[in-house]
């Protein structure tokens, strides 16, 4: 049986302005990355990614996100992310942190990374501990609810 | 161990805030070292001094996030509790083949930099750089069409001599026409060298132009460099380059290095032999050389 293999990529966004708000969501990210694929890789790139590419999750508080692409061509999507300089007008850097073949593996990595970031924000004094754990629990719930 | 060996040093008088932001991002992304690049056109006068000074990184480069964020120059978290190395580098933009660029050990100014790079603008200079100049890095301008072809005999000669070639991805992030040229030039370079003696650096003029090391490794797949070789280009090749540069700077013809015996700690002091009461020139021996003792 020929299985359709995927790659799940966990990424983090670093914003230039350092602002945390709701301005960027899963749809905006999806559109930006698709546009970048089309711009850098042309009709071929856009077509071969096709329906294989989809944005799964994005948390605006921790700036952590997951997207899925077909295993044969995930590097196209990854390179397109590297070339992105701004999303919705805000200058940013997309940094891929983890790649995995299964959703479960990337879920674990995403939860851990989210926790690390929230803990770090708390240590810097930017958020209270209760808020940090509240956000971490919410993130965990959202991530575990993801499905194919 | 990832390093970025090309962060342009801001021109005299310019604000260093952008540079600090850049370093902050590099630390955050997991780089362990950087080389500040002073770009000069033409001959470097022996009288001018090296303007590059390491930034005071405060606690950012050494604390782990578990210890909490203490006030530091870098405000991003530095999850790795490792030392961040800062080196200095000079890039000489060479245009005229007749000019004597004095790229040898005699020029004290050049010797004060950790790394020496040359950016040849024509074929004749590329040949001279590969054959005779004493440089560590040959940097080709990736953002524009190269006015010459990269010929295997010349490039292989440089590789034999131990010179490294640099691919800078900053131009590709900045400007979209430069992206095409970068891919063309980089692919041509990789075709000739097969990734040997190649390093990949950022040449980021703004903080937002650096990219994480794994992103850079992935980017290299676009220049037909496989993942393992690409990883070498930002880690072990850079390390080899630094060792070679140190050898060029500190040894005589790569053979002999002189150090005063005070360099030996208390434990290793036996290597210098029993100390004589008379101070002779022989006192300044190479480490471990006991042949000069007088009993």
Interface residues (C-beta under 8 A of the other chain):
Chain A: X14 X16 X39 X40 X75 X78 X79 X81 X82 X83 X85 X91 X92 X93 X94 X95 X96 X97 X116 X119 X120 X123 X124 X125
Chain B: X25 X28 X29 X65 X68 X69 X75 X77 X79 X172 X173 X176 X179 X207 X208 X210 X211 X212 X214 X215 X216 X218 X219 X221 X222
